[in-house]
Amino acid sequence: MICEKCKGKMNWSIEGATQGWRCPMCGWNIITTYIEDIDRDETEYSLYIKNVTEVDAEK
């Protein structure tokens, strides 16, 4: 993608909760929200804890 301000080549990047095109020459950017797949998972999970009386490496 070409920067609208300086006509330089823009770089695509994801940083934290943002993603978008950034120009390394002038700093102009087009940014939007980035949500990881794990944060969009709507599956309901269950966790069960079993009482273990003897602890060893296998258990």
Summary of the structure (lengths in Angstrom):
residues: 59
radius of gyration: 22.7
end to end distance: 53.7
largest distance: 68.2
contacts: 88
relative contact order: 0.19
helix: 7%
strand: 29%
